[in-house]
Amino acid sequence: MSKLDELVEKYAKEIEALDMKVDKALLLAVAKGCGPSLYRKDACLVAASDPKEVERVKKNFCIKKLGCADTPKLDENLKEVFKTYNKRQKQRAVVYYLLVKKLKKSSVYK
């Protein structure tokens, strides 16, 4: 099993712990999209309590990657995802996966 496969399994367990069904193919695609950041201690996490980090996720992932409009609804969706995934250390791939599902943007990865 590759390191990426091990991480995807770890992420899947975290999503299942939220009482959600996991689309492993989508999770794998999202994880691959994170690139080398998955393997860096600090970069693999999202600091939801840091407004600059939240803004980076919003602009670089939601707006640029997923093609979302910068609206108050997008801000609400970000807050909801962070509230749903209320672990202290939020894995970047899990946050991104939850955003893809919440924003109904799975087609970006197909």
Buried (B, 14 or more C-beta within 10 A) or exposed (E): EEEBEEBBEEBBEBBEEEEBEBBEEBBBBBBEBBEEEBEEEEEBBBBBEEEEBBEEBBEEBBBEBBEBEEEEEBBEBBEEBBEEBEEEEBBBBBBBBBBBBBBEBBEBBE
